[in-house]
Amino acid sequence: MDDNVSGSTARKTVLEELGHKISVSSSGADALEQFSKQKYDLVVTDYKMPRMDGLELIVRLREEDPGIAIVLVSGFVDTLGMNEASTGADAVIQKSANEVTHLVRAVSRLLRRKPAKKAVSGVRPALKAKRKAV
């Protein structure tokens, strides 16, 4: 099984168990299309994706909604020296055995920092999650 797919599945499962509604996109272009049709609270994206990398996706998302919370997850964080300042993401997470724990903490922190809209978004390689109505 492709590691990226299994990691994506683990992230999706954990966030759903925490009460988030998740949507998955197959590419950055697909994520942008979905993002333009619906309001999201947060985007979780991978760096390496077909046709558009995560950094380009972040720039394009910020053009549409400068306040959107974004988490970048990548196996290249350490290698490329990625951080929040260099990527434009609100949180940058290295793929590792602890990645899901770091993701849960980042999502919780970022969703608390501002009022919830309707959804949490991302891409598969990123994930999209909507908060459940209370």
C-alpha positions in Angstrom: 0.0 0.0 0.0 1.2 3.5 -0.8 2.5 5.2 2.3 0.9 8.4 1.4 -2.5 6.8 1.0 -2.2 4.9 4.3 -1.1 8.1 6.1 -4.0 10.0 4.6 -6.4 7.2 5.7 -5.0 7.4 9.3 -5.3 11.2 9.4 -8.9 11.0 8.0 -9.9 8.3 10.5 -8.5 10.1 13.6 -10.1 13.4 12.6 -13.4 11.8 12.0 -13.3 10.1 15.4 -12.8 13.6 16.9 -16.0 14.8 15.3 -14.8 16.4 12.1 -16.4 15.8 8.8 -13.6 15.0 6.3 -13.6 15.5 2.5 -10.6 14.2 0.5 -9.2 15.6 -2.8 -7.0 13.7 -5.2 -5.0 16.8 -6.2 -4.3 20.5 -5.4 -6.5 21.5 -8.4 -9.4 19.3 -7.1 -9.0 20.9 -3.6 -9.1 24.4 -5.1 -12.3 23.5 -7.0 -13.9 22.2 -3.8 -12.7 25.1 -1.8 -14.3 27.6 -4.2 -17.7 25.8 -3.8 -17.8 25.5 0.0 -16.5 27.3 3.1 -13.9 25.5 5.2 -12.3 26.1 8.6 -9.0 24.4 7.9 -7.0 22.8 5.2 -4.6 19.9 5.7 -2.3 19.5 2.7 0.6 17.4 1.6 3.6 19.1 0.0 4.0 16.6 -2.9 0.9 16.2 -5.0 0.1 15.7 -8.7 0.2 18.9 -10.9 0.5 21.4 -8.0 2.6 21.1 -4.9 1.4 22.1 -1.4 3.2 25.4 -1.4 1.4 26.5 -4.6 -1.9 25.3 -3.1 -1.3 27.4 0.0 -0.6 30.5 -2.1 -3.8 30.0 -4.1 -5.9 29.2 -1.0 -4.6 32.4 0.7 -5.7 34.4 -2.3 -9.2 33.1 -1.9 -9.3 33.3 1.9 -6.4 34.9 3.6 -7.6 33.8 7.1 -8.0 30.1 6.3 -6.0 27.9 8.7 -3.6 25.6 6.9 -1.6 22.6 8.0 1.2 21.3 5.7 2.2 17.7 6.2 5.3 16.4 4.4 8.1 14.0 4.5 10.4 16.8 3.2 10.0 19.2 6.2 13.5 18.6 7.6 15.2 18.0 4.2 13.9 21.3 2.7 13.9 23.2 5.9 10.1 23.9 5.8 8.5 26.0 8.5 5.5 28.2 8.9 7.4 31.3 7.7 8.8 29.7 4.5 5.6 27.9 3.5 2.8 30.2 4.5 1.1 27.4 6.5 -0.1 27.9 10.1 1.5 24.6 11.1 4.1 22.4 9.4 4.3 18.7 10.4 7.0 16.2 9.4 5.6 12.8 8.4 6.7 10.4 11.1 5.3 7.9 13.6 4.0 10.9 15.7 2.5 12.7 12.8 -1.2 12.0 13.6 -0.6 13.2 17.2 1.0 16.4 16.0 -1.8 16.8 13.5 -4.6 16.5 16.1 -2.8 19.1 18.3 -2.4 21.5 15.4 -6.0 21.1 14.2 -7.3 21.7 17.7 -5.1 24.7 18.3 -5.9 26.3 14.9 -9.7 25.7 15.2 -9.7 27.3 18.7 -7.9 30.4 17.5 -10.8 31.8 15.5 -14.6 31.2 15.3 -15.5 28.2 13.3 -17.1 28.7 9.9 -18.5 25.5 8.5 -15.8 23.1 7.6 -12.2 22.0 7.8 -10.7 21.4 4.4 -7.7 19.7 2.9 -6.3 17.6 0.2 -5.3 14.0 -0.3 -2.8 14.0 -0.2 -4.7 16.4 1.9 -7.8 16.1 4.0 -10.9 18.2 4.5 -12.9 18.1 7.7 -16.1 19.9 8.6 -16.9 20.5 12.2 -20.1 19.0 13.3 -22.9 21.3 14.3 -23.5 21.5 18.0 
